Amino acid sequence: MYVLLCGNSPYKGTDPEIIEQIKSGKIEYNDADWKDKSNDAKDLIKKLLKFNKNERICTSEAYSHPWIQQNTHVDPLNEKMMKKILTFYAKNQIKNLLD
């Protein structure tokens, strides 16, 4: 969902650095990509990206989150966002970490 909202990965760096960022819960919110995103959207992302599964919200909690409930419509992705998403998938950083 982070990638869908801003077009980039929340983690940057080498594989070991990314793993440490995931474990620490460190999430980067680039101002240029997140300036037009609501605090509710950021709150949901933070809750979804918790490393500890006991702290992470479940599907039903995510569905009930105010940001989801207030945004039931879908805006079309603009060209800039599509390019960012395609670049992210091309890099495939997360898949490489899991292999």
Contacts in CASP RR format, 6 or more apart in sequence:
PFRMAT RR
TARGET T0000
AUTHOR 0000-0000-0000
METHOD contacts of the structure
MODEL  1
MYVLLCGNSPYKGTDPEIIEQIKSGKIEYNDADWKDKSNDAKDLIKKLLK
FNKNERICTSEAYSHPWIQQNTHVDPLNEKMMKKILTFYAKNQIKNLLD
1 44 0 8 1.000
1 45 0 8 1.000
1 48 0 8 1.000
2 8 0 8 1.000
2 9 0 8 1.000
2 10 0 8 1.000
2 27 0 8 1.000
2 45 0 8 1.000
2 48 0 8 1.000
2 49 0 8 1.000
3 9 0 8 1.000
3 85 0 8 1.000
3 88 0 8 1.000
4 85 0 8 1.000
5 34 0 8 1.000
5 37 0 8 1.000
5 41 0 8 1.000
5 45 0 8 1.000
6 30 0 8 1.000
6 33 0 8 1.000
6 34 0 8 1.000
6 37 0 8 1.000
6 84 0 8 1.000
7 33 0 8 1.000
7 81 0 8 1.000
7 84 0 8 1.000
7 85 0 8 1.000
7 88 0 8 1.000
8 30 0 8 1.000
8 33 0 8 1.000
8 84 0 8 1.000
8 88 0 8 1.000
9 88 0 8 1.000
9 91 0 8 1.000
9 93 0 8 1.000
9 94 0 8 1.000
10 21 0 8 1.000
10 27 0 8 1.000
10 28 0 8 1.000
10 45 0 8 1.000
10 49 0 8 1.000
11 17 0 8 1.000
11 18 0 8 1.000
11 21 0 8 1.000
11 22 0 8 1.000
11 26 0 8 1.000
11 27 0 8 1.000
11 28 0 8 1.000
11 93 0 8 1.000
12 18 0 8 1.000
12 21 0 8 1.000
12 28 0 8 1.000
15 96 0 8 1.000
15 97 0 8 1.000
18 93 0 8 1.000
18 97 0 8 1.000
19 97 0 8 1.000
21 27 0 8 1.000
22 51 0 8 1.000
23 51 0 8 1.000
24 51 0 8 1.000
25 49 0 8 1.000
25 50 0 8 1.000
25 51 0 8 1.000
27 45 0 8 1.000
27 46 0 8 1.000
27 49 0 8 1.000
29 42 0 8 1.000
34 42 0 8 1.000
38 67 0 8 1.000
40 65 0 8 1.000
40 66 0 8 1.000
40 67 0 8 1.000
40 70 0 8 1.000
41 67 0 8 1.000
43 65 0 8 1.000
43 67 0 8 1.000
44 62 0 8 1.000
44 65 0 8 1.000
44 67 0 8 1.000
44 68 0 8 1.000
47 56 0 8 1.000
47 57 0 8 1.000
47 61 0 8 1.000
47 62 0 8 1.000
47 65 0 8 1.000
48 56 0 8 1.000
48 57 0 8 1.000
48 62 0 8 1.000
49 56 0 8 1.000
50 56 0 8 1.000
50 57 0 8 1.000
57 65 0 8 1.000
62 68 0 8 1.000
77 85 0 8 1.000
END
